[in-house]
Amino acid sequence: MKKFLRHQATCTSSPKGHGFTIIRDFCKGCRICVEFCPSGALGLDDRFKVTVVHPEKCIACRMCEYRCPDLAIYVRKSAVKVKDG
């Protein structure tokens, strides 16, 4: 699939260890993932592509992944439990 993409997928992680993979070429900026994110971790950048604006708020519920009609975002839950406080 890489040969069909103009740009590499961006991979980031949250302080809690959750990983995000965003395929910007697939994102059409529909805001569905942003609206369904219960913690407010997602937003759109200046080119109307999804981005993780508050990674520390992510609870890895994967609602963005389930609701994205273009399969542009993937979330990996952290395998390590991190204690708050």
A tleap script that builds the chain and sets N, CA, C and O, in Angstrom:
source leaprc.protein.ff14SB
mol = sequence {
  NMET LYS LYS PHE LEU ARG HIE GLN ALA THR
  CYS THR SER SER PRO LYS GLY HIE GLY PHE
  THR ILE ILE ARG ASP PHE CYS LYS GLY CYS
  ARG ILE CYS VAL GLU PHE CYS PRO SER GLY
  ALA LEU GLY LEU ASP ASP ARG PHE LYS VAL
  THR VAL VAL HIE PRO GLU LYS CYS ILE ALA
  CYS ARG MET CYS GLU TYR ARG CYS PRO ASP
  LEU ALA ILE TYR VAL ARG LYS SER ALA VAL
  LYS VAL LYS ASP CGLY
}
set mol.1.N position { 0.814 -1.176 0.000 }
set mol.1.CA position { 0.000 0.000 0.000 }
set mol.1.C position { 0.868 1.254 0.000 }
set mol.1.O position { 0.419 2.292 -0.486 }
set mol.2.N position { 2.072 1.203 0.515 }
set mol.2.CA position { 2.925 2.371 0.598 }
set mol.2.C position { 3.179 3.017 -0.752 }
set mol.2.O position { 3.324 4.237 -0.831 }
set mol.3.N position { 3.237 2.228 -1.817 }
set mol.3.CA position { 3.563 2.811 -3.116 }
set mol.3.C position { 2.432 3.677 -3.659 }
set mol.3.O position { 2.659 4.448 -4.592 }
set mol.4.N position { 1.215 3.578 -3.108 }
set mol.4.CA position { 0.088 4.379 -3.558 }
set mol.4.C position { -0.065 5.682 -2.771 }
set mol.4.O position { -0.832 6.555 -3.176 }
set mol.5.N position { 0.638 5.824 -1.674 }
set mol.5.CA position { 0.522 7.002 -0.841 }
set mol.5.C position { 1.562 8.047 -1.233 }
set mol.5.O position { 2.717 7.720 -1.508 }
set mol.6.N position { 1.139 9.298 -1.254 }
set mol.6.CA position { 2.068 10.387 -1.548 }
set mol.6.C position { 2.955 10.691 -0.354 }
set mol.6.O position { 4.114 11.070 -0.523 }
set mol.7.N position { 2.424 10.530 0.850 }
set mol.7.CA position { 3.159 10.823 2.074 }
set mol.7.C position { 3.133 9.612 2.986 }
set mol.7.O position { 2.221 8.788 2.918 }
set mol.8.N position { 4.132 9.512 3.832 }
set mol.8.CA position { 4.168 8.449 4.831 }
set mol.8.C position { 3.077 8.669 5.862 }
set mol.8.O position { 2.692 9.808 6.127 }
set mol.9.N position { 2.586 7.613 6.432 }
set mol.9.CA position { 1.642 7.715 7.545 }
set mol.9.C position { 2.392 8.264 8.754 }
set mol.9.O position { 3.545 7.904 8.989 }
set mol.10.N position { 1.742 9.130 9.515 }
set mol.10.CA position { 2.383 9.687 10.701 }
set mol.10.C position { 2.036 8.831 11.906 }
set mol.10.O position { 0.876 8.468 12.105 }
set mol.11.N position { 3.022 8.515 12.693 }
set mol.11.CA position { 2.841 7.705 13.895 }
set mol.11.C position { 3.292 8.519 15.097 }
set mol.11.O position { 4.422 9.007 15.139 }
set mol.12.N position { 2.411 8.661 16.064 }
set mol.12.CA position { 2.729 9.355 17.301 }
set mol.12.C position { 2.257 8.513 18.469 }
set mol.12.O position { 1.558 7.516 18.288 }
set mol.13.N position { 2.637 8.915 19.654 }
set mol.13.CA position { 2.160 8.201 20.835 }
set mol.13.C position { 1.826 9.208 21.925 }
set mol.13.O position { 2.320 10.336 21.931 }
set mol.14.N position { 0.987 8.775 22.835 }
set mol.14.CA position { 0.559 9.631 23.944 }
set mol.14.C position { 1.469 9.377 25.144 }
set mol.14.O position { 2.206 8.391 25.167 }
set mol.15.N position { 1.421 10.259 26.137 }
set mol.15.CA position { 2.191 10.018 27.363 }
set mol.15.C position { 1.786 8.725 28.073 }
set mol.15.O position { 2.577 8.150 28.821 }
set mol.16.N position { 0.553 8.271 27.835 }
set mol.16.CA position { 0.084 7.025 28.441 }
set mol.16.C position { 0.551 5.803 27.656 }
set mol.16.O position { 0.366 4.672 28.105 }
set mol.17.N position { 1.154 6.019 26.489 }
set mol.17.CA position { 1.681 4.913 25.703 }
set mol.17.C position { 0.797 4.459 24.557 }
set mol.17.O position { 1.159 3.531 23.833 }
set mol.18.N position { -0.352 5.090 24.376 }
set mol.18.CA position { -1.221 4.729 23.252 }
set mol.18.C position { -0.604 5.246 21.961 }
set mol.18.O position { -0.051 6.345 21.926 }
set mol.19.N position { -0.701 4.454 20.905 }
set mol.19.CA position { -0.119 4.847 19.630 }
set mol.19.C position { -1.175 5.248 18.622 }
set mol.19.O position { -2.258 4.667 18.576 }
set mol.20.N position { -0.852 6.247 17.814 }
set mol.20.CA position { -1.755 6.726 16.772 }
set mol.20.C position { -1.070 6.625 15.428 }
set mol.20.O position { 0.084 7.030 15.287 }
set mol.21.N position { -1.757 6.096 14.452 }
set mol.21.CA position { -1.278 6.103 13.080 }
set mol.21.C position { -2.317 6.833 12.246 }
set mol.21.O position { -3.482 6.440 12.202 }
set mol.22.N position { -1.883 7.902 11.584 }
set mol.22.CA position { -2.791 8.701 10.765 }
set mol.22.C position { -2.276 8.687 9.329 }
set mol.22.O position { -1.137 9.071 9.061 }
set mol.23.N position { -3.128 8.243 8.415 }
set mol.23.CA position { -2.801 8.243 6.995 }
set mol.23.C position { -3.444 9.489 6.398 }
set mol.23.O position { -4.627 9.488 6.056 }
set mol.24.N position { -2.659 10.542 6.279 }
set mol.24.CA position { -3.180 11.847 5.861 }
set mol.24.C position { -3.750 11.824 4.446 }
set mol.24.O position { -4.667 12.587 4.144 }
set mol.25.N position { -3.235 10.978 3.586 }
set mol.25.CA position { -3.749 10.903 2.215 }
set mol.25.C position { -5.181 10.365 2.172 }
set mol.25.O position { -5.917 10.647 1.227 }
set mol.26.N position { -5.576 9.598 3.179 }
set mol.26.CA position { -6.920 9.033 3.225 }
set mol.26.C position { -7.931 9.991 3.853 }
set mol.26.O position { -9.124 9.907 3.563 }
set mol.27.N position { -7.465 10.899 4.712 }
set mol.27.CA position { -8.349 11.799 5.448 }
set mol.27.C position { -8.921 12.866 4.521 }
set mol.27.O position { -8.187 13.528 3.787 }
set mol.28.N position { -10.250 13.022 4.568 }
set mol.28.CA position { -10.896 14.052 3.752 }
set mol.28.C position { -11.394 15.221 4.593 }
set mol.28.O position { -12.024 16.138 4.067 }
set mol.29.N position { -11.117 15.197 5.896 }
set mol.29.CA position { -11.479 16.304 6.775 }
set mol.29.C position { -12.946 16.384 7.116 }
set mol.29.O position { -13.480 17.482 7.275 }
set mol.30.N position { -13.606 15.267 7.230 }
set mol.30.CA position { -15.055 15.249 7.483 }
set mol.30.C position { -15.408 15.548 8.941 }
set mol.30.O position { -16.571 15.824 9.233 }
set mol.31.N position { -14.449 15.503 9.861 }
set mol.31.CA position { -14.612 15.789 11.290 }
set mol.31.C position { -15.405 14.733 12.057 }
set mol.31.O position { -15.721 14.958 13.225 }
set mol.32.N position { -15.733 13.617 11.465 }
set mol.32.CA position { -16.490 12.586 12.184 }
set mol.32.C position { -15.688 12.081 13.381 }
set mol.32.O position { -16.233 11.941 14.476 }
set mol.33.N position { -14.414 11.809 13.182 }
set mol.33.CA position { -13.574 11.318 14.279 }
set mol.33.C position { -13.452 12.359 15.389 }
set mol.33.O position { -13.448 12.014 16.571 }
set mol.34.N position { -13.353 13.625 15.011 }
set mol.34.CA position { -13.229 14.711 15.987 }
set mol.34.C position { -14.498 14.817 16.819 }
set mol.34.O position { -14.430 14.978 18.037 }
set mol.35.N position { -15.642 14.730 16.178 }
set mol.35.CA position { -16.919 14.863 16.878 }
set mol.35.C position { -17.221 13.672 17.792 }
set mol.35.O position { -17.863 13.843 18.828 }
set mol.36.N position { -16.770 12.470 17.426 }
set mol.36.CA position { -17.050 11.281 18.230 }
set mol.36.C position { -16.008 11.030 19.317 }
set mol.36.O position { -16.206 10.149 20.154 }
set mol.37.N position { -14.920 11.769 19.328 }
set mol.37.CA position { -13.885 11.586 20.354 }
set mol.37.C position { -14.425 12.086 21.693 }
set mol.37.O position { -14.645 13.287 21.847 }
set mol.38.N position { -14.645 11.191 22.672 }
set mol.38.CA position { -15.237 11.616 23.946 }
set mol.38.C position { -14.300 12.450 24.811 }
set mol.38.O position { -14.768 13.173 25.690 }
set mol.39.N position { -13.005 12.370 24.587 }
set mol.39.CA position { -12.061 13.097 25.428 }
set mol.39.C position { -11.544 14.382 24.789 }
set mol.39.O position { -10.845 15.149 25.450 }
set mol.40.N position { -11.864 14.633 23.540 }
set mol.40.CA position { -11.421 15.856 22.875 }
set mol.40.C position { -9.957 15.856 22.497 }
set mol.40.O position { -9.324 16.912 22.476 }
set mol.41.N position { -9.408 14.687 22.197 }
set mol.41.CA position { -7.994 14.578 21.869 }
set mol.41.C position { -7.684 14.920 20.409 }
set mol.41.O position { -6.542 15.239 20.081 }
set mol.42.N position { -8.686 14.857 19.535 }
set mol.42.CA position { -8.454 15.055 18.105 }
set mol.42.C position { -8.901 16.434 17.640 }
set mol.42.O position { -9.741 17.083 18.264 }
set mol.43.N position { -8.316 16.861 16.527 }
set mol.43.CA position { -8.692 18.114 15.898 }
set mol.43.C position { -8.248 18.090 14.446 }
set mol.43.O position { -7.660 17.112 13.986 }
set mol.44.N position { -8.526 19.157 13.733 }
set mol.44.CA position { -8.094 19.282 12.348 }
set mol.44.C position { -6.992 20.328 12.268 }
set mol.44.O position { -7.027 21.335 12.975 }
set mol.45.N position { -6.013 20.083 11.400 }
set mol.45.CA position { -4.931 21.043 11.228 }
set mol.45.C position { -5.316 22.098 10.194 }
set mol.45.O position { -6.477 22.165 9.791 }
set mol.46.N position { -4.369 22.918 9.761 }
set mol.46.CA position { -4.650 23.997 8.821 }
set mol.46.C position { -4.998 23.514 7.414 }
set mol.46.O position { -5.498 24.288 6.599 }
set mol.47.N position { -4.734 22.237 7.128 }
set mol.47.CA position { -5.097 21.653 5.838 }
set mol.47.C position { -6.330 20.746 5.948 }
set mol.47.O position { -6.623 19.966 5.041 }
set mol.48.N position { -7.037 20.861 7.060 }
set mol.48.CA position { -8.258 20.095 7.337 }
set mol.48.C position { -8.025 18.586 7.308 }
set mol.48.O position { -8.817 17.827 6.749 }
set mol.49.N position { -6.940 18.181 7.912 }
set mol.49.CA position { -6.615 16.769 8.098 }
set mol.49.C position { -6.595 16.492 9.592 }
set mol.49.O position { -6.219 17.354 10.385 }
set mol.50.N position { -6.999 15.292 9.972 }
set mol.50.CA position { -7.063 14.941 11.392 }
set mol.50.C position { -5.664 14.927 11.999 }
set mol.50.O position { -4.692 14.515 11.365 }
set mol.51.N position { -5.591 15.383 13.231 }
set mol.51.CA position { -4.352 15.367 13.991 }
set mol.51.C position { -4.683 15.186 15.473 }
set mol.51.O position { -5.790 15.500 15.910 }
set mol.52.N position { -3.736 14.687 16.226 }
set mol.52.CA position { -3.918 14.497 17.664 }
set mol.52.C position { -3.416 15.768 18.339 }
set mol.52.O position { -2.209 15.970 18.473 }
set mol.53.N position { -4.341 16.621 18.761 }
set mol.53.CA position { -3.956 17.899 19.351 }
set mol.53.C position { -3.705 17.797 20.855 }
set mol.53.O position { -2.934 18.584 21.405 }
set mol.54.N position { -4.341 16.844 21.519 }
set mol.54.CA position { -4.155 16.636 22.960 }
set mol.54.C position { -3.926 15.150 23.226 }
set mol.54.O position { -4.842 14.468 23.686 }
set mol.55.N position { -2.731 14.629 22.949 }
set mol.55.CA position { -2.499 13.190 23.135 }
set mol.55.C position { -2.650 12.730 24.582 }
set mol.55.O position { -2.961 11.565 24.833 }
set mol.56.N position { -2.434 13.627 25.527 }
set mol.56.CA position { -2.549 13.257 26.940 }
set mol.56.C position { -3.996 12.975 27.347 }
set mol.56.O position { -4.233 12.323 28.364 }
set mol.57.N position { -4.962 13.457 26.569 }
set mol.57.CA position { -6.379 13.227 26.874 }
set mol.57.C position { -6.909 11.912 26.315 }
set mol.57.O position { -7.986 11.471 26.714 }
set mol.58.N position { -6.191 11.286 25.414 }
set mol.58.CA position { -6.682 10.073 24.753 }
set mol.58.C position { -6.871 8.930 25.761 }
set mol.58.O position { -5.997 8.654 26.582 }
set mol.59.N position { -8.032 8.277 25.674 }
set mol.59.CA position { -8.329 7.137 26.535 }
set mol.59.C position { -8.314 5.824 25.751 }
set mol.59.O position { -8.662 4.772 26.287 }
set mol.60.N position { -7.914 5.890 24.498 }
set mol.60.CA position { -7.793 4.722 23.604 }
set mol.60.C position { -9.102 3.954 23.475 }
set mol.60.O position { -9.104 2.723 23.480 }
set mol.61.N position { -10.204 4.670 23.362 }
set mol.61.CA position { -11.507 4.020 23.187 }
set mol.61.C position { -11.701 3.559 21.738 }
set mol.61.O position { -12.549 2.709 21.466 }
set mol.62.N position { -10.932 4.106 20.830 }
set mol.62.CA position { -10.920 3.771 19.401 }
set mol.62.C position { -12.203 4.174 18.674 }
set mol.62.O position { -12.483 3.646 17.598 }
set mol.63.N position { -12.980 5.087 19.229 }
set mol.63.CA position { -14.179 5.571 18.550 }
set mol.63.C position { -13.821 6.247 17.231 }
set mol.63.O position { -14.555 6.126 16.250 }
set mol.64.N position { -12.691 6.960 17.204 }
set mol.64.CA position { -12.264 7.623 15.976 }
set mol.64.C position { -11.978 6.591 14.885 }
set mol.64.O position { -12.333 6.783 13.722 }
set mol.65.N position { -11.343 5.518 15.274 }
set mol.65.CA position { -11.009 4.452 14.326 }
set mol.65.C position { -12.268 3.766 13.805 }
set mol.65.O position { -12.377 3.484 12.612 }
set mol.66.N position { -13.210 3.499 14.692 }
set mol.66.CA position { -14.443 2.814 14.302 }
set mol.66.C position { -15.327 3.680 13.407 }
set mol.66.O position { -15.997 3.163 12.513 }
set mol.67.N position { -15.333 4.991 13.640 }
set mol.67.CA position { -16.230 5.899 12.921 }
set mol.67.C position { -15.644 6.467 11.632 }
set mol.67.O position { -16.395 6.973 10.798 }
set mol.68.N position { -14.340 6.401 11.445 }
set mol.68.CA position { -13.712 7.000 10.263 }
set mol.68.C position { -14.156 6.265 8.993 }
set mol.68.O position { -13.890 5.072 8.850 }
set mol.69.N position { -14.832 6.969 8.066 }
set mol.69.CA position { -15.299 6.303 6.851 }
set mol.69.C position { -14.183 6.002 5.855 }
set mol.69.O position { -14.367 5.210 4.931 }
set mol.70.N position { -13.023 6.637 6.045 }
set mol.70.CA position { -11.917 6.481 5.097 }
set mol.70.C position { -10.752 5.655 5.641 }
set mol.70.O position { -9.720 5.526 4.983 }
set mol.71.N position { -10.916 5.094 6.845 }
set mol.71.CA position { -9.871 4.269 7.482 }
set mol.71.C position { -8.543 5.023 7.573 }
set mol.71.O position { -7.479 4.470 7.297 }
set mol.72.N position { -8.629 6.292 7.964 }
set mol.72.CA position { -7.452 7.153 8.000 }
set mol.72.C position { -6.747 7.176 9.348 }
set mol.72.O position { -5.628 7.680 9.439 }
set mol.73.N position { -7.370 6.646 10.399 }
set mol.73.CA position { -6.758 6.701 11.724 }
set mol.73.C position { -6.853 5.342 12.409 }
set mol.73.O position { -7.866 4.647 12.323 }
set mol.74.N position { -5.770 4.985 13.088 }
set mol.74.CA position { -5.697 3.731 13.844 }
set mol.74.C position { -5.128 4.039 15.222 }
set mol.74.O position { -4.224 4.863 15.359 }
set mol.75.N position { -5.660 3.377 16.235 }
set mol.75.CA position { -5.209 3.568 17.613 }
set mol.75.C position { -4.778 2.230 18.179 }
set mol.75.O position { -5.481 1.229 18.041 }
set mol.76.N position { -3.607 2.220 18.821 }
set mol.76.CA position { -3.118 1.027 19.516 }
set mol.76.C position { -3.102 1.325 21.009 }
set mol.76.O position { -2.482 2.290 21.456 }
set mol.77.N position { -3.791 0.486 21.771 }
set mol.77.CA position { -3.775 0.649 23.224 }
set mol.77.C position { -2.416 0.279 23.775 }
set mol.77.O position { -1.742 -0.615 23.264 }
set mol.78.N position { -2.028 0.972 24.814 }
set mol.78.CA position { -0.782 0.671 25.481 }
set mol.78.C position { -0.890 -0.662 26.217 }
set mol.78.O position { -1.911 -0.948 26.843 }
set mol.79.N position { 0.143 -1.459 26.141 }
set mol.79.CA position { 0.156 -2.738 26.840 }
set mol.79.C position { 0.561 -2.563 28.305 }
set mol.79.O position { 0.329 -3.438 29.139 }
set mol.80.N position { 1.164 -1.423 28.594 }
set mol.80.CA position { 1.645 -1.145 29.942 }
set mol.80.C position { 0.651 -0.248 30.649 }
set mol.80.O position { 0.232 0.775 30.108 }
set mol.81.N position { 0.273 -0.634 31.866 }
set mol.81.CA position { -0.616 0.199 32.673 }
set mol.81.C position { 0.214 1.290 33.330 }
set mol.81.O position { 1.218 1.001 33.981 }
set mol.82.N position { -0.198 2.543 33.164 }
set mol.82.CA position { 0.500 3.681 33.755 }
set mol.82.C position { -0.360 4.238 34.872 }
set mol.82.O position { -1.537 4.533 34.663 }
set mol.83.N position { 0.224 4.385 36.069 }
set mol.83.CA position { -0.512 4.935 37.198 }
set mol.83.C position { -0.500 6.448 37.119 }
set mol.83.O position { 0.533 7.055 36.836 }
set mol.84.N position { -1.661 7.060 37.373 }
set mol.84.CA position { -1.756 8.516 37.442 }
set mol.84.C position { -1.424 8.957 38.856 }
set mol.84.O position { -1.792 8.298 39.829 }
set mol.85.N position { -0.732 10.066 38.957 }
set mol.85.CA position { -0.503 10.636 40.281 }
set mol.85.C position { 0.856 10.443 40.710 }
set mol.85.O position { 1.223 10.864 41.807 }
savepdb mol mol.pdb
quit
